[in-house]
């Protein structure tokens, strides 16, 4: 990674014994290309097969086997570059990155070094409080994945599974524009959302199809960039944040203790919440890069790029702007709704032809809150978009109050059923008969003369009467009608 930052502000600072420190973070994200076949062979790229079930002679580096580029993987890389608002290089080359590892059969990895398929781009990261951070993308290149060493299958031996060998990866390299653990996690979340919208990576970090190498250094405010350490293969946003927190503090303690930071590769131990040294950080010359003699330069024209660009979906930032413009949503709600494509689609089905702001409130607060509590994805919601829409309609037309709607939602969640039918079957219709409401108000006022005098002296206490009337009517009275009538009766 070329450690050059365009970030001007310092971001959050860390207190040390000798003053305040700034953490500087850049990320190299490896995203597995969504493709049925591998990058240079026709073997399946499907996850979860028996060990070594998806291995061709090319993947196993058998003598005389030649790599053949997968056109679809090239299209997916270009598609991703366009989604990152990046420069598409219509000529790129593949190189051999030489190193020994038991799960790398050829003794080298086919990657892209000097001439990547995608150049500079940008990702806009939204942070709490309405702040947006532009994180510059330095490059995106295609490369093949290595296999996997298995050390827990036998007491004295290790095994090698080559199913992953040759699977197509996009390495997306950012500039060191991030300044805190929260920003690093938010960047990874936003990048994953973009890839999922594009359909170029499934972002399943628990399966290893997206993982991050996190480069961390610290410096005194305004000082030169410090020596960085790379934390390898971090596979969750929570772990990225924890790894940055620990590593930044470790480096500050070392420097303030009179030591120096060595450029090295480290691993994050999620159980202990700490990083540990793995090896000294290699430089490009250590890998002895040279052009792959079996692969011609990759070349395509503007028409090829244009066809892919024309097929791009509406991406998160554009969708957020549209939700704010067309539906009148605030930035927070719009941001939450577009974080995943499935969530945005769900919301639009709920909001269609209805009160869009009310729909957003119910989807964001009630539905997402319940999904998070029970650890469910939007696709697992027991309440469908049609049912959520029905609840919103019932509130809007005055059939039920917001309080009753919560009860209807609970029934729909646990028992299923159409909300309108639930309301009719259980007699949950809102009371709008002003005569019945007035009788309830009179009853509560007559029973609480002392409270009446207090409310006249302090009008804010009228809310107590509203609550008592709602209780008297089993929560079925129209809250606004109750409030208006209470104020009229009390003369406040």
Residue pairs with C-beta under 8 A, 6 or more apart in sequence:
1 26
1 28
1 138
1 173
1 176
1 215
1 228
2 138
2 175
3 26
3 176
3 215
3 217
3 225
3 228
4 175
4 176
5 24
5 26
5 175
5 176
5 177
5 225
6 136
6 175
6 177
7 176
7 177
7 178
7 179
9 179
10 22
10 179
10 221
11 22
11 23
11 178
11 179
11 180
11 183
12 179
12 180
12 182
13 20
13 21
13 22
13 221
14 20
14 21
14 22
14 23
14 218
14 248
14 249
14 252
15 21
16 252
16 256
17 256
18 256
19 220
19 221
20 220
20 221
21 218
21 219
21 220
21 221
21 248
21 252
22 179
22 218
22 219
22 220
22 221
23 179
23 180
23 181
23 216
23 217
23 218
23 244
23 248
24 176
24 178
24 179
24 216
24 217
24 218
24 219
24 225
24 226
24 228
25 176
25 178
25 179
25 180
25 183
25 184
25 214
25 215
25 216
25 244
26 173
26 174
26 175
26 176
26 177
26 178
26 215
26 228
27 173
27 174
27 178
27 184
27 187
27 188
27 212
27 213
27 214
27 215
28 171
28 172
28 173
28 174
28 212
28 213
28 215
28 230
29 171
29 172
29 173
29 174
29 188
29 191
29 210
29 211
29 212
29 213
30 145
30 169
30 170
30 171
30 210
30 211
30 212
30 213
31 80
31 169
31 170
31 171
31 172
31 195
31 200
31 201
31 203
31 209
31 210
32 45
32 145
32 167
32 168
32 169
32 170
32 201
32 202
32 208
32 209
32 210
33 39
33 45
33 73
33 76
33 77
33 142
33 167
33 168
33 169
33 170
33 200
33 201
34 76
34 199
34 200
34 201
34 202
35 45
35 70
35 72
35 73
35 76
35 168
36 44
36 45
36 46
37 43
37 44
37 45
37 70
37 72
38 44
38 45
38 56
38 59
38 70
38 144
38 166
38 167
38 168
39 67
39 69
39 70
39 73
39 110
39 142
39 143
39 144
39 166
39 167
39 168
39 169
40 58
40 67
40 68
40 69
40 70
40 110
40 144
40 166
41 56
41 58
41 59
41 67
41 68
41 166
42 56
43 54
43 55
43 56
43 58
43 59
43 166
44 54
45 54
45 167
45 168
46 54
47 204
47 207
47 209
48 207
49 163
51 150
51 159
51 161
51 163
52 161
52 162
52 163
53 163
54 163
55 162
55 163
55 165
56 65
56 166
57 65
58 65
58 66
58 67
58 68
58 166
59 105
59 162
59 165
59 166
60 105
60 162
60 165
61 105
61 106
61 107
66 294
67 110
67 292
67 294
67 295
69 295
69 298
70 168
73 142
73 168
74 117
74 142
74 298
74 300
75 308
76 168
76 170
76 200
77 117
77 118
77 140
77 142
77 170
77 200
78 88
78 117
78 118
78 300
78 304
78 305
78 308
79 198
79 199
79 200
79 308
79 311
79 312
80 118
80 140
80 170
80 172
80 194
80 195
80 198
80 200
80 201
81 87
81 88
81 117
81 118
81 119
81 121
81 140
82 88
82 305
82 308
82 309
82 312
83 194
83 195
83 197
83 198
83 200
83 312
83 315
84 118
84 121
84 122
84 123
84 137
84 140
84 172
84 194
85 121
85 122
86 118
86 119
86 120
86 121
86 122
86 137
86 140
87 118
87 119
87 120
87 121
88 117
88 118
88 119
88 305
89 115
89 116
89 117
89 118
89 119
90 299
90 300
90 301
90 302
90 305
91 115
91 297
91 298
91 299
92 112
92 115
92 116
92 117
92 141
92 297
92 298
93 112
93 114
93 115
93 291
93 292
93 295
93 297
93 298
94 110
94 111
94 112
94 142
94 291
94 292
94 295
94 298
95 110
95 111
95 112
95 113
95 114
95 289
95 290
95 291
95 292
96 108
96 109
96 110
96 111
96 289
96 290
96 291
96 292
97 108
97 109
97 110
97 111
97 113
97 143
97 287
97 289
98 107
98 108
98 287
98 288
98 289
99 107
99 108
99 109
99 282
99 286
99 287
100 107
101 146
101 149
102 149
102 158
102 160
103 146
103 147
103 148
103 149
103 160
103 161
103 162
103 165
104 146
104 147
104 165
105 147
105 162
105 165
109 143
109 144
109 146
110 143
110 144
110 292
110 295
111 141
111 142
111 143
111 144
111 171
112 141
112 142
112 143
113 141
113 284
113 289
114 289
115 297
116 139
116 140
116 141
116 142
117 140
117 141
117 142
117 298
118 137
118 139
118 140
118 141
119 139
120 136
120 137
120 138
120 139
121 136
121 137
121 140
122 134
122 135
122 136
122 137
123 134
123 135
123 137
123 174
123 187
123 190
123 191
123 194
124 132
124 133
124 134
124 135
124 190
124 317
125 132
125 133
125 134
125 135
125 183
125 186
125 187
125 190
126 132
126 186
126 190
126 331
126 335
127 133
127 182
127 183
127 186
130 331
130 332
133 177
133 178
133 183
133 187
134 177
135 174
135 175
135 177
135 178
135 187
136 174
136 175
136 177
137 172
137 173
137 174
137 175
138 173
138 174
138 175
139 172
139 173
140 170
140 171
140 172
140 173
141 170
141 171
141 173
142 168
142 169
142 170
143 169
143 171
144 165
144 166
144 167
144 168
144 169
145 164
145 165
145 166
145 167
145 168
145 169
146 164
146 165
147 160
147 161
147 162
147 163
147 164
147 165
148 160
148 161
148 162
148 163
148 164
149 158
149 159
149 160
150 158
150 159
150 160
150 161
151 158
153 159
164 208
170 200
170 201
172 191
174 187
176 215
176 217
176 225
176 228
178 184
178 187
180 244
181 240
181 241
181 242
181 244
181 245
181 248
182 241
184 214
184 240
184 241
184 244
185 237
185 238
185 240
185 241
188 212
188 237
188 240
189 237
189 339
190 316
192 201
192 203
192 205
192 210
193 203
193 316
193 338
193 339
193 340
193 341
194 315
194 316
195 201
195 203
195 210
196 202
196 203
196 340
196 341
197 313
197 314
197 315
197 316
197 341
198 312
198 313
198 315
199 313
201 209
201 210
202 209
202 210
203 209
203 210
204 210
205 211
205 235
205 236
205 237
206 235
206 236
208 235
210 235
211 233
211 234
211 235
212 233
212 234
212 235
212 240
213 230
213 231
213 232
213 233
213 234
214 230
214 231
214 234
214 240
214 243
214 244
214 247
215 228
215 229
215 230
215 231
216 228
216 229
216 230
216 231
216 243
216 244
216 247
216 248
216 251
217 225
217 226
217 227
217 228
217 229
217 251
217 261
218 226
218 248
218 251
218 252
218 255
219 225
219 226
226 251
226 255
226 261
227 260
227 261
227 262
227 263
228 263
229 247
229 251
229 261
229 262
229 263
229 264
229 265
229 266
229 275
229 281
230 264
230 265
230 266
230 281
231 243
231 244
231 247
231 265
231 266
231 267
231 268
231 275
232 265
232 266
232 267
232 278
233 267
234 240
234 243
234 268
239 268
239 270
242 268
242 270
242 273
243 268
243 275
246 268
246 273
246 274
246 275
247 266
247 275
250 274
250 275
251 261
254 260
254 261
255 261
262 280
263 280
263 281
264 277
264 278
264 279
264 280
264 281
265 277
265 278
265 279
265 280
265 281
265 282
266 275
266 276
266 277
266 278
267 275
267 276
267 278
268 274
268 275
269 275
269 276
313 341
314 322
316 338
316 339
319 338
319 344
320 331
320 334
320 335
320 338
323 329
323 333
323 334
323 337
323 338
323 344
324 330
324 331
324 334
326 356
327 334
327 351
327 356
327 357
327 360
328 356
328 357
329 337
329 356
329 357
329 360
333 360
333 361
333 364
334 360
336 343
336 364
336 368
337 343
337 344
337 347
337 360
337 363
337 364
338 344
340 378
342 377
342 378
342 379
343 363
343 368
343 378
346 363
346 378
346 381
346 385
346 388
347 359
347 360
347 363
349 385
349 386
349 389
350 359
350 362
350 363
350 385
350 388
350 389
350 392
351 359
351 360
351 389
351 392
352 389
354 389
354 392
354 393
354 396
355 392
355 396
358 392
358 395
358 396
359 388
359 389
359 392
362 388
362 391
362 392
362 405
362 409
363 388
366 406
366 409
367 381
367 383
367 388
370 413
371 377
371 378
371 380
371 381
382 412
382 413
382 414
382 416
383 409
383 412
383 413
387 412
387 418
387 419
390 418
390 419
390 420
391 405
391 408
391 409
391 412
391 419
394 400
394 405
394 408
394 419
394 420
394 423
395 401
395 402
395 405
398 430
398 432
398 478
399 420
399 423
399 429
399 430
400 408
400 423
400 428
400 429
400 430
401 430
401 475
401 476
401 477
401 478
401 479
402 479
403 470
403 475
403 479
404 423
404 428
404 430
404 475
404 476
407 428
407 475
408 419
408 422
408 423
408 428
409 419
411 417
411 422
411 426
412 419
412 422
422 428
423 429
428 476
429 476
430 476
430 477
430 478
431 437
431 473
431 476
431 477
431 478
432 478
432 481
434 481
434 485
436 473
436 477
437 469
437 473
437 477
437 478
437 481
437 482
437 485
438 485
440 469
440 472
440 473
440 477
440 482
441 465
441 469
441 482
441 485
441 486
441 489
442 489
443 472
444 465
444 468
444 469
444 472
445 452
445 465
445 489
445 490
448 465
448 468
451 461
451 464
451 465
452 490
454 461
455 461
455 462
455 464
455 465
455 490
455 492
456 490
456 491
456 492
459 487
459 490
459 492
462 483
462 486
462 487
462 490
462 492
465 486
465 490
466 479
466 482
466 483
466 486
469 477
469 482
469 486
470 477
470 479
470 482
